[in-house]
């Protein structure tokens, strides 16, 4: 049905964004992520894990590529984290990954203390998952 087509198109755009990101083509990758997000929000709503996946990738890309867009990067990552915690609870590996990126953004933009808090929290999740 229509949702299936929506999801399929958004999956392709997300994958294109990821490939462009890996190739260092930041602007084109962001365009793909934005298009994927538009479709995913429309078809899947605000709380779907695929929305979180694209938001996470977009936030990470903004952190890496767009020095002046730290606020936007953090907004994307915070929303990705909210959705992931909603589905998995905060002790999940994907939440730790998003927190680590939030730490990266804060570290790059002169807030090492808050960055450290995110890194520590992410590490504690990952260590528990190791059984350490």
C-alpha positions in Angstrom: 0.0 0.0 0.0 0.9 3.7 0.2 2.8 3.4 3.5 4.9 0.6 2.0 5.8 2.8 -1.0 6.5 5.8 1.3 8.8 3.7 3.4 10.5 2.2 0.4 11.2 5.6 -1.1 12.5 7.0 2.3 14.7 3.9 2.8 16.3 4.6 -0.6 16.8 8.3 0.2 18.3 7.4 3.6 20.7 4.9 2.0 21.7 7.5 -0.7 22.3 10.0 2.1 24.5 7.5 4.0 26.5 6.7 0.8 27.0 10.4 0.0 28.0 11.0 3.6 30.7 8.3 3.4 31.9 9.8 0.1 32.3 13.2 1.8 29.5 14.8 -0.2 27.9 16.6 2.8 25.5 18.9 1.1 24.0 16.2 -1.1 23.8 13.8 1.8 21.9 16.4 3.8 19.4 16.9 1.0 18.8 13.1 0.9 18.4 12.9 4.7 16.0 15.9 4.7 13.9 14.3 1.9 13.9 11.0 3.7 12.8 12.8 7.0 10.0 14.6 5.2 8.6 11.3 3.9 9.2 9.4 7.1 7.5 12.1 9.3 4.5 12.2 6.9 4.1 8.4 6.5 5.3 7.1 9.9 4.7 9.9 12.4 7.0 11.5 15.0 7.9 8.4 17.0 9.1 5.9 14.4 12.5 4.4 14.8 13.2 5.1 11.1 12.7 8.8 11.8 15.2 8.4 14.7 17.7 6.6 12.4 17.7 9.5 9.8 17.8 12.2 12.5 20.8 10.4 14.1 22.7 10.3 10.8 21.8 13.9 10.0 22.9 15.1 13.4 26.2 13.2 13.0 26.7 14.6 9.5 26.0 18.2 10.7 28.6 17.7 13.5 31.2 16.5 11.0 30.5 18.9 8.1 28.7 22.0 9.2 30.7 23.9 11.8 28.0 26.6 12.2 25.1 24.3 12.6 25.8 22.8 16.0 22.4 23.7 17.4 20.7 22.0 14.6 22.9 18.9 15.0 22.0 18.7 18.7 18.3 19.1 18.0 18.4 16.2 15.5 20.3 14.0 18.0 18.1 15.0 20.9 15.0 14.0 18.9 16.6 10.8 17.7 17.5 10.0 21.4 13.9 10.7 22.5 12.5 8.3 20.0 15.0 5.6 20.7 14.4 5.9 24.4 10.7 5.7 23.8 11.1 2.3 22.0 14.1 0.8 23.8 14.6 2.6 27.2 17.7 4.5 27.8 20.0 1.5 28.3 20.1 0.6 24.6 23.2 0.6 22.4 21.5 2.9 19.8 20.8 5.4 22.6 24.5 5.2 23.6 25.5 5.9 20.0 23.3 8.9 19.8 24.6 10.2 23.2 28.2 9.8 22.0 27.4 12.0 19.0 25.8 14.6 21.3 29.0 14.5 23.2 31.0 15.0 20.0 28.9 18.1 19.0 29.3 19.6 22.5 33.1 18.9 22.6 33.6 20.5 19.2 31.6 23.6 20.2 33.3 24.4 23.5 31.2 22.6 26.1 33.6 19.9 27.3 31.9 19.4 30.6 28.5 18.5 29.2 30.2 16.5 26.5 32.0 14.5 29.1 28.6 13.7 30.8 27.3 12.3 27.6 30.4 10.3 26.9 30.3 8.8 30.4 26.7 7.8 30.1 27.3 6.3 26.7 30.3 4.4 28.0 28.3 3.1 31.0 25.6 1.6 28.7 28.3 0.0 26.5 30.1 -1.5 29.4 27.0 -2.9 30.9 26.2 -4.5 27.5 29.7 -6.1 27.6 28.8 -7.5 31.0 31.6 -5.3 32.5 
